[in-house]
Amino acid sequence: WCPHCRTSISNAEVEYEDQAGHFWHLKYPFTDGSGYVELATTRPETLLGDTAVAVNPEDERYKDLIGKMLKLPLTDREIPVIADEYVDKEFGTGCVKITPAHDPNDFEVGKRHNLEQINILNDDATINENGGKFEGMDRYEARKAIVKELDDMGLLVRIEDYSHNVGTHDRCGTTIEPMIKKQWFVKMDELIKPAVKAVQDKEIRLIPERMEKTYFNWTDNIKDWCISRQLWWGHRIPAYYCDECGEVVVGHGAPEKCPKCGCTHFTQDEDTL
């Protein structure tokens, strides 16, 4: 999601650039008062949408903590310590905050563990009603306020410099935000098969041949393609939503009645291509 253009974008429209940033090391205390876990994040404002802290199930340091509950700082919520192989034991503290609504990897972890998805951002990247006292703040303004409050509470351990790749929109240069939204996607798992077979059968030759490894890495890990946009230009998707039951009908012109409930009231999809 581009907060400046206020539209969804595809992976092909994202450019990654090295940016100087920070790792904020934070304490998340246990609800039973027995101590805390320490984790590091480059985006402390997303703490407001955390629904778990994950550790690797083979990490001996944390095996006894799996299943315990943590008090999520600056909120009135409690979140669990979960075990997931996604966590790299050797990176950082070995504890990872999980924010399913604002990180693609966390989203996948959340699906595996049935975690709640809490969106904390409006379309312009200001904090929404799920952000409590930080509602209305710009994401970077909220970051500063949250870090200061955590420091005042004794929950900020340290800050270290960190350079990392950050995704930006190729049109406006704005840092993108992973967001959960209703969009239109092209399902790629079937579409990609002929492209794979053509290279495997040498109907298409890649030169140099070593590039096949890169090609198959791309085809093996391809994601569904988001084709809807919220920009003012372009062709509207001929999709209509039933105002009563939410049934989606795609075609030329609004249907006379809903095939599911019989209602005659429809709203056209506002998205464009």
Summary of the structure (lengths in Angstrom):
residues: 273
radius of gyration: 22.2
end to end distance: 15.0
largest distance: 64.3
contacts: 751
relative contact order: 0.16
helix: 23%
strand: 29%
